[in-house]
Amino acid sequence: LFWSAIKTKFIFLGCSISAFKATDSSRGLNVLFVVVDDLRPALGSYGDPLVRSPNIDQLASRSMVFQNAFAQQAVCAPSRVSFLTGRRPDSTRLYDFNSYWRTHAGNFTTLPQYFKENGYITMSIGKVFHPGISSNHSDDYPYSWSFPAFHPSSEKYENTKVCKGKDGKLHANLICPVEVAEMPEATLPDIQSTEEAIHLLKSLQGIKRKFFLAVGYHKPHIPFRYPRKFLKLYPLENVTLAPDPAVPKKLPSVAYNPWTDLRRREDVAAFNLSFPYGPIPEHFQRKIRQSYFASVSYVDTLVGKLLNALDEAELSHNTMVVFTADHGWSLGEHGEWAKYSNFDVATRVPLMFYVPGVTTPISYPGQKLFPFIDPFAQDSCSGLPGKPKEIVELVSLFPTLAELVGLAVPPACPQPSFHVPLCSEGKSLAQYFPSSSGEKKNHGSKRKETPVAFSQYPRPGDIPAPNSDLPLLQDIRVMGYSIRTDDCRCTVWFGFNPNNFTVDVKDIHGGELYFEKSDPNEDHNRYNEFLRGFPLPKRCPLVDCLKLGVNSVNLC
């Protein structure tokens, strides 16, 4: 019914959608923007030896793949609002789920809104903006989208009692492999989103106006509700524990997240774990990791069907595909089972761009670039050598997409920028892409800057509490600012005033310093040694900035 209504609008507006106001976009590329919820780079194309993700890996083989991309806050709503507005959380002033940036911070132009204002039809399917107050209960329609966003009808069952237990009763469990036919409405949300996206791609085949289609997948976000058959890909005896399952000895207590949302699930609550550090039994740790990987393979099949539909609609030759996630997720590393931190496992995400004629040779309409691959029949890729390893940020998505399709790149934001509707706090990544001739773009003789990524996370206090993972704005008392370079990650936890959004740089609640070359899992905190004069790697220059204290990471 949803897309039937849209098709009716297409008919009334004319085949060329000529009634849409904006500049002509006929010379640019379409955009298919795919965002996955809670997906760390657990993919074959990122070197994961266990995970089967052949369809995403196939996309990666035709894409520019960034190996070190980082989110700006490891929680859904703040991260999505950040990369969809091109502003950091300190500018959107969204650290929880309970404010709308247009009224709370500034009337910022969003990525899809910018494309819409430049002649694109913009459409949202599934979880793109986080639903609720943070997107004005409308997914920011009509600003960002040409039509109201589509949400699967089965979303409402995500946290209900649909998991069949050994007792024969239904439970609200963390681990919830299911028979799809037995689910309410005999489907799952991500299946519905994929079906709707495929239907829409078919209807867009004859439309002359360019489109920006965003598709958001729920999994592998908890609960792990996915088709049971995907468990077969991951026999429990093949699933290992995290390499560092213990809480680091020198981790400041303010940095730890006690994964409260997992503790509320019936199957986890049954263990009666001690709060906040009580470890999950090892056999159940393996089951969590098994279900996370199974959820990833489930999403991979849906992405494969979506990309195959792009081929079938003869749109893959003129449609850029962007694939990413809102943040990562800890699978037992540091004794944590969630996002909600500044560690690499929580902030690092996959990021890839398929750009016709740039990342692959120019193709022709109807050429099959993305045939569906059955993960039960084929293993994943084992990594893609030669891809950019520079540190990049999701806040750079906005200017990058604009430049790649030929739109004017939003200017850099001044400080402060609350009064500026259109600007970006990220930098375009187009410099890393080859030109259509295959040569890397030449950006002149600019001074080479050390690539860095900024992330941050709020806490209600120094000691892990039931609201440490998701404190409400009025409860935030500490803000952890983190800088990631090639060689190190440095995080300093400053006092924070939620009433005026200020940081007290003299009020330091803890610090972390990890040397990535010798300690890639970020287990050995060297911050106190650094304060005593321990020598730094050459490419750790911004640690001094945090040591001295700053009012905003942007000033670094």
N, C-alpha and C positions, 0 to 999 in steps of 0.2 A: 504493500500500500504506500509506503514511504516513497519508493522510487517511482511508482506509478504517478504519484502526485508531481514529482519532479519532471517526469517526461511530459506530463500535461502542461507544466509551465514552459518547457522547451517549445512545445507546439505553439503556445500562445505568443511566445517571444520571437518565434521564427527560427529556422534551422541554424542561422549564424549567431543566434543570441544577440542580435544587433541592438536590442533594447538595453543591454548592459552598458552603463556609463564607464568610460575609462579610455586610456590610450590604446591603440591597436597593439595586440600581443601576438600577431600572426607569425612573426619571425622568430619568436623565442621557443624554448622547449616547454612541453608539459612537465609537471612535477608530480611524481608519486612519492609521498613522504610516509615512511613506515616507522613507527615508534613502538618499541616493545617495553613492557613494564617489568622492572627489576632484573633486567638481563645484563649480567656481567659478561665479559668476552669468553664465555664457555662455548666456543665454536671451533670446529675443525680448522677453519681458516685463520684462527688466532692461535693455532698450535695445541689445542686441547686434544690429548691422545684418546680420550674416552667418548666424548660427545659426538653423536651422529647428527650433522646438520648439513646434508648435501645440497639442499636448495639455496640456503643462505651462502654456503661456500661457493656455489656456482655464480651467484650474484657477485661475491667478492672477487672471483677470478676475472670479472669484467669491469671491476671498479677500482677507484682509488681508495685504498684501505688505510685508515689511520690507526696505528698500533697503540698509541698513547693518547686517547681522548678522555677528557674528564668532565663530569657534571659539576655544577656550581653548588649544589646542595643535595645530599643523598636522601631525598624524600620526594614523593611524587609531585604534589602541587607546586611547591617552590621551584623545583627543577624545571617543570614544564612551562610555568609562567616565565621563568628566566630565559630559556632558549627560544621561546616563541615571541618574546618581546625584545630579545637582544640585550637585556639588562640583568645585572647581578641581583641577588636577593636583597642587598642593601639598598638598591634603587627601587625594586618592586615593593619592598618592605613586607614581603610575604615570607614568613619562616614557618608558618603552620598552614592550616587549610581554611582560615576563617576571615579572609578579606579579599576584596576585589580591587586590583591595582588601579583601575581607572578612577575610582573614588577615594582610594586609600593613599595612593602615592602620586600618580600622574596619568593623564590620558594618553598613554603610550600606544603607538602604532604597533600592531603585531605583524609577524611574518606573513600569515595568510591574508591579513588585511592589506598589506602593502601590495601583494600580488593581485588582490581583488581590485584595488585602486588603479592598477596598471593593466586592466583588461582581462584578467583571468577569472574563470568561474572557480570558486573555491568551495570545497566540500569536506566535511569531517565525518568519519565513520569510527565508532568505537571510542576508546579512551585516548583522546588526543590532549585537549585541555583536561585537567582534573575536574570532574563534575562537582557541582555544589557552589558554595559562596565564592570560591576562588576564581570562578569564571562566570559569576553573576547568574548562576542557575540556568544558563543558556548556552554554555560553551562559547561565550563571547559573541553570540549572534545578536544583531546582524552586522556587527563591526567586522568580524573575521571571516564570516562565511556567507556565501550567496543564498544558502538555504539552511533551515534548522539542521543541527547535527543529528546524525542517526546513532541511536544507542540500542543494542540488542535487547529484546524483551526479556531474555533469560538472565540478564545481569542481576535482577533482583534476587536470584537464588544463590548468589555467590557465597554468602556467609550463613545460609540456612542449613538445617539438618537434612542433608541429602547423601551423606556418606554411610554406607551400610557397614555395620560393625559385625564382629564375630557373634555377637548376641542376637543378630538378626534385626536389630533396631537401627534407626537412622540417627546419625550424630553430626555435630559441627566439628569435624576433625581438621587437623593440619594436612595430613596425608589422605588423599581422597581419590584414588583411581576409580573410574566408574565405567559402566556400560552406558553409552550415550543414549541408547533407545529407552533406558529406564529413567532418564533424567526428566525433570519438569519440562514440558514442551518438546521432549525427545531431541534436545539439542544442547549446545553449550554456547556461551556468548561469542567466543572467538570464531566459532564455526559460522554463526549468524553474520558476524561482521564481514568475514571473507565472502560469503555468498552475496551479501549486499554490494560489496565492492566489485565483485565480478559482474553482477548485473549492471552496475553503473558503468563500468568500463565498456561493456557491450553497447550501452546507449550513447556513450561518448564517441564511438567510432566515427560517426558521420558529422560530428559537430566541428565547425571550423574554429571556434574560439578556443584558446588555450585553457587548460585546466590545472588546478592545484588540488590534488586529492590526497588527503591525510587519512591514514588507516592506523588505528591504535589497537594493539593486542594486550589483553589482560595478563596472560600467562607469560613468564613463570611466577607472577605475583601469587602470594599465598591467599587462600588455601590451595594446595596442589590438587586441583580438580581437573583431571585430564582423562582421555580415553585409556582404559586399562591396558590395551594392547601395547602401549609404548613401554610398559615395564619390561617386556621381553627383550628390549634393546640393551637393558642394563641389569644383567644378573647380579644379585646382591654380592656374590663372592668377588665380583670384579670391581666393586665400588670401594674405593679407599677412603680413609678419614682425611681430614684436613692436615696438611703438613705441620701445622702449628696450632693444635687444638687448645692449648693452655693460654690463660690470660697472661700477657707479658709482665714480668716481675716489676719492671720500672714504668709501667703504664700509669699515668696519673688517673685517679678515680673518676675525674670529670670527663675523661675521654671515653669511658666504657659505656656501651649501651646494653641494657639488660633484656633486650628482645621481648618486651612485655606482650606484644601482640601474639607471639607464638605461645606464650604461657597460658593465654586465654582459651586456646583450642582444646577440645575435650581430651584428645589423645595425649597431648603434652601435659595438661593439667593433672592427668591421672598419675604421673610420675611424682607429683608433690615435690618438685625441685626446690632447693633452697634459693632464696633471693639474696643478692642479684647474680651471684657467680655460679651457683650450683650446676655442674656439668650435666648435659643430657647423656643418658646411657649410650655406650658406643654402638650397640646394635641399632638403636633408633637414629643415631647420627647418620649411619649408613643409609637408612631408609629415607631420611630427609634429602640427602645428597642424590640418592637414586631417583626420587620423585622430582627434584629440581631438574635433573638432566632429562628425565622423561618428558617433563613439561616443555623443555627447550626443543626437543625433537618434535613434539606435537605442534608447536608454533612453526617450526621449520616446514612441516608439510603444508601448513596453511599459507605461509609466505610463498612456497613453491607453487601452489595453486593460483595464488594471486598473480605472480609473475608470469605464469603460463597463460593466464587470461589476458595479460598485457600483450603477449605475443599473438594470441588468437584474435584480439581486436585490432591487430596490425598497428599498434601504438608504440612498441618498444624501440622503433627506430627514431622517434622524436620525443621520447619521454625520459627525463632524468629520474633516476630512482635513488632516493636517500634512505639509508637504513641506520637506525640508531636505537638507543634506549634512554630512559630518563635517569638511570643510575645503576649501580651494580648491586650486589647482595653478598653478604658473608655466609659461607657454608661451613661454619665451625672455626674459621680462622680467628685467632685471638680469643677463642671461647665465645664468639658472637654468632648470632643466627638472624641477621636482618641487614638493613642498610644503616641509616642513622649514625654515621660516623664520618670521619675524614680520611680513613684508611683507603688505600688503592682499591681493595676489594669492594668497597662501597661506592667509590666515586668513578672508577674507570669503566668505560662503556665501549661497545663496538661502534664504529663509525665508518661508513663506506658510501661512496658516491659513484653510481653508474651514470656516465655522461656520454651519450651517443656521439661518435666522431671525435671524442677526446680520450676517454679511457678505453675505447674500443674503436676499430676502424668504422667508417660510415657504413651503416647497414641499409637495407632496402625494406619497404613495407612488406610485411608477411614473413620476413626472415625469422627463423626460430632461434632466439638467443637464450630463452629460459625454459626449456622443456622440463616438465615436472620429473623429479627424481624420487623414487620410493626409498625412504631411509632404511627399510627392512631389506632392501636388495643391494644397497651400495653404501660403502663407508664414506666418511667425510674426507675433505682435504687435510693434509698434515702441515698446514702453514703456508704462507705466501711470502717468500723472501723478496727483499727489495722494496717493500712498501714503506711509506714515511714513518719514521719513529719519533719525529718531533713531538713535543708536548703541545697538545691543542685543547681547546675548550668548547663545550657545547654552546656557550654564549656566542660563538662565532658562526653558528649555523645561518643566522639571518643575513649578514653581509655576504657570506659565501654563496648561498643560493641566489641572491640577487645578482651577484657578479657573473655566476655561471650561466644564467639565462639571458644576460645582457641588459638587465635593469640597472639603474643608477644605484651605486652602493651607498647605503645610509651613512651619513658622516659620523665621525667619532663623537661620542657624547662629551659635552663639557662637564665640569664638576662644580656644583651639583647639576643634575639634568632633569629635575622633576618638572620643569616648565617646558621641556623640549619634547614634542610629540614623536618626532622621527629622528632617531640616532641609534648608534650601537656601541656597546661597551666591549664587543668582541671584534676581532680582526678577520678579514676575509682570508680563507685558506686557499683561494684560487692560485696563489703563487706556487703551490705544490703540484699543480696539475700541468700536464703537457699541453701545448697548444694543439690545434687541429692538425698541424703538420707533424706532431709527435715530439716536438722539442719543448723543454721546460720553459715556462714563461719567464721572461727577463724583466725584473723589477728594478733595473738600474743598479746603482752602486750605493744603495742604502746601507747604513751601518747595521751589521748583523746583531740582532738582539738575542739574548738568551731566552729561548721559549720557556714559558712558565704557565702553570694553571693554578687558578685560585679556587678554593672551595671553602665552605664554612658550615658550621653546625651549632645550633643553640642548645643550651642545657638550663634546667631550672636551678641547679646548684652543683656543688662539688661532689656530692655523694650520690651514686645511682639510686634513683627513686622510681616509683611506678610510672611517673610521667617524664622520665629522662629521655625517652625515645621521641616523644611527640609533645613537647611542652606548648601550651597555649602562649600566645604573644605576651599576655600580661604576667605570665609566670617565668619568662626568660630572665635569667640573671647573669648568665655567662655565654659568651660567643667565642667559639673556637675558629680562628682564621688559619687557613692552611695554604702553604705555597709548595707546589710540586715542580721541581726541575728535573733534568736528566739524572742528576746525581743525588738528589736528596728530597725528602719531604720534611718540612718544618711546620709545626702547628703550635700556636700560642693561644691559650684560653684567657680572654680578657673579661673583666666585669662589663656588664651591659645593662643599660637603662631602657626598658621597653616603652616608657612613656614619651621619650624624645628621641629614641633610636640612636643613642650615643654610646660610645665605647670609652671606658676609662683605661687608658694605656698604662697607667701606673698600678692598676689593680690586676695583677697576673695570677691566675688560679692554677696554672700548670703549663708545661711545655713538652713538646715531642720533637725529636730530630732523628731521622732514619736515613742511612746512607744506602742508596738503592743498589749500587753495584755489589756491595758485600752483604747486604741485608734486604734482598728483594721482597721478602714477606713482611717487612716492617715489624720485626719482633724485638729489636734491641734499641731501646730509646737512649740516645746519646746526648740529650739536651743538657743535662747537668754537667756533663764533661765539657760541652761546648761553652757553658757559662764560665768554666774554670780555665778557658783558653785553649781547648782542644783544637788543633788545626782543621780547617774545613777543606773539602774538595774544591777545586778551582771553580766548578760550575754550581756553587751554592751561594751566590752573591746576595740573594734576597733574604737570607737568614738574618743578616745584620739589620735589615729593615724591621723585621718582626721583633728582634731583640730590643731595639730602641723604642718600639711602640709606635703605632700609627693609628690615625682616626678612622681610616678606611683602607681596605686592601688596594683600592684603586690608586691611592697616593704612592704606593710602592713603585 
